Structure formats: C-alpha cells, structure tokens
Amino acid sequence: MKKLAKIIRGITVPPAIVTVLFVLLYFLRDDVIPQPLDLAFSLFFLAVVPVLAYPLQAIVPAFRPGGQKMKRKLAFILSIMGYIAAFTVSLVRGAVPNLAYIDAVYLCSVLVLTALNVFTPWHASGHACSIVGPIALLACFFGWGAILAGAAVIALSFWSSVYLKRHTVREYLLGAVSSLLSALMMYPLFMPTF
C-alpha cells in the first residue's frame, strides 16, 4: 500500500496537474488559451518555475544544508514568483478573461496558502490546493465528466497524503478550501465564461 500511495503522490505533483489542466484547455476549449504562446507562458511560469527549486538546491551551496525542507521552501518561493509572473504576463498581453481568471486563481491560492501557513497556527497543504483548484477549474470548463474523474483523483490524493502522513486531514482540507475560496474570490473580478 505504501508503494501505491507514493506512486499516487508522485503522479499528482503540482507541475503535472497544472500541465494536464492547460493541455486539456488548450486542445479542447478555444476560449481559454487561444494562442500557443499563451500555453507556453502558462506552462513555464506555473509548472516549470516551481520545479527549478530542485536543481537550484543542488547548484547553490547556500541552499544545500536545508535538505528536503529547503527544497520545499524554495519550491514555495518559486511558485509565488512564477504565479506572479503568469498573472502579470496575462494582464500585459491582454489575455482572454478565462485565462486571466485561471492565472488569478493560481496567484490568489498561493497567497492564501502563504497567509495561512505564516500567520496562523494551522498548516494548509499546498499539494491539496494544487489538485483541488485545477480539478475545480476543469469541472467549471468541462462539466460532470470532469467532476467525476476529478473526485476520484482528489480522493486518491487525499488517501495517499494522509496514509503517508504527509498531511493531516485538516491540513489537506485547508489546502483544498484555499483553492476553492480563491476561485470564488476571483470570479467576480474576471467574469470567466464556462
């Protein structure tokens, strides 16, 4: 069971989930990511930039002593930077409202997570946030099929996180609520069309 839980955690890493989100939207909806350059910018800032924490830790000697904890901290910092860049590029390029909304939801989510993890005694799961948010977005854009498939992915992710003791039930739920709250808060600002 432990091996299965690790495989599920590995498959549901944030860069993989955001890549699935954007590739599906690019190929199946022409009102979200109308140009290949939009797809490239989104994938670079939301998927690639956060992953740069891993080679950075190996290259920069000052980051090495922190081990896994430093990798996670760097990934979180780079996520914030990447999400700010994605949102900024969307605004500067005049992205369609649907894409600007998605970028805003990502940025808002990481800010809510940061606020919870820094300013409260609670810890919210970034892993949960990065799964539930994109699945909620897919459900908005694709309907019931995405909801059913997404619920299965969320359930498996929840099980693996709790089983491996990476997160408690409360931490996972706080992460999930962070992304859903962000989606709700950004909706009236961008008025996406589903």
N, C-alpha and C positions, 0 to 999 in steps of 0.2 A: 504493500500500500504506500509505503514511503516513496518508493521509486515513482509510482504513478503520480503522487502528489507533487513531486519535484518536476516531473515532465509537464504537468498542467501549469505550474508556476512558471516554468521556462517558456512555454508556448504563449502565455498571457502577459508577457512583459510589455510595458507601455509602448516601446517603439514598434512592436509587432502589431499591437491593437490599433494604433494610430495609422499605421500603413494600410491595414485592412480597411479601416474607415475611409481613408482618402482614395484608395484604389477603387473600391466599390462605388463611391460617389462619382468619381471621375468617369468610370465606364458606364454606369447605369443611370446617372442623372446629369443632364446638360445644364441645369440651372444652379449648380453649386460650384463646380470647378470648370469653368468654360475653356480655359487655355492650359496647355501643357506646362507653361511657366508657373501658373498658379499651383499646379500639382507639385512641381519641383521645389518651389519655395516652401510650401506647406510641409512636405516630407523632410526637407533639410532642417527647417527650424524646429519642427515638432517631434521628429523621430531621430535624426542624426545628431543634432547638437547635444541632447541629453546623454547620448551614448559616448560622447567624447570624454566623459569623466574617466572611463576605464583606461584608455591609452594615456590620458593626461597624468593619471596617478603613477603610471609606470615610467613616464618620461620626466616629470618634475620631481626632483628629490625631496622637496619640502612636503609633498603630499604622501610619500610612501609610508612613513611611520604610522599613519592612521588606519591602515588596513581596510577592511570591509566597511567600517563606519565612515572612513574618509571618502571612499568611493560613493557611498550613498549620499553623503553631504554634497560632494561635488556634482553628482547627478542632479540633485535637487536644485542647486545653484544654477547649473547649466540649463535645467528645464525652465527656470524662471527667465533666464536670459533669452533662451530660444523662443519661448512663448511671447515675450515682449516683442521680439523681433518679428515673429509671424504676424502678430496683430498690427504692428507698425507698418509692415510691408503691405498688408491688406488695405490699410487706410490710405497709404501713399499711392498705391496702384489703383485705388478706386474699385476694390473687389466688389463683386455682387453681394447683396445683403446676406445671402445664405453662407457664403464663405467667411465674410466678416463676422457673422454670428458665431460660427464654429471656432474661429480664432479667438474671439472674445470669451467664449465659454472656457476654452483651454486656459487663457490667461487668468480669468476670474477664479477658476478652480484651483490653480496653483497658489494664488493669493489667499484664498480661503484656507487651503491646507496649511500654508505658512503661518497665517494668523492663529489657527487652532493649535499648531504644534509649537509655536513660540510663545504665545501669550496666554495659553490656558494650560491647566494640568493634564488635559486629555491629549491623546495622540491619535491622529487620523491617518488611515492607510492611504498612501499615495498609489499603491497598487490597485486598491479597490476603486479609487477615484478615476484612475486611468482605464479602468474596464467598464465601470457602470456609465460614465459620461459618454464615451463613444457609442456604447450599445444603445443608450437612450437617444442619441442623435440618429443612429441608424434606424431606430424604431420610428422616430419622427418622419424621416425621409422615405422609409420603405414599408411601414405598417406592421401588420400582425406577424408576418413571416419573420421579420427581424426581431420582433418582441419574443417569439417562441424560441428561436435559436439563441438570442441574446440571454434569455433567462437561464438556459442550460449552461452557457459559458459562465455567467455570473455565479450560478450555483456551484459549478466545479471549481471556480477560482476561490470562492468563499471557503469551500471544504478544504482545498489544498492549503490555503493560508492559515486556517485555524488548526488543521491537522499537523502542519509542520511547525506550529507555534510561532509563525512569523508575525501574526496579528491575533488579537483577541476578537471576539465577536463585536464588542463595542468599537474597537479601532476600525474594523472593516466597515461597519455600518456608518461610522462618522465619515470615512472616506467616500463611501457611496453617496451619502447625503450631501457632501460638499459639492460633488459634480452636479447632482440634480438641482441643488439650490442655485448654483452658478448658471445653469441652463435657464432656469426660471427668471433669474435677475436680468440676464442679458436679452431675453426675448423682447420686452417692450422697447429696448434701445435699438434693435436691428430689424425687428419685424420680419423674420425669415418666412419664406413660403414653403410649406411642406406639401 
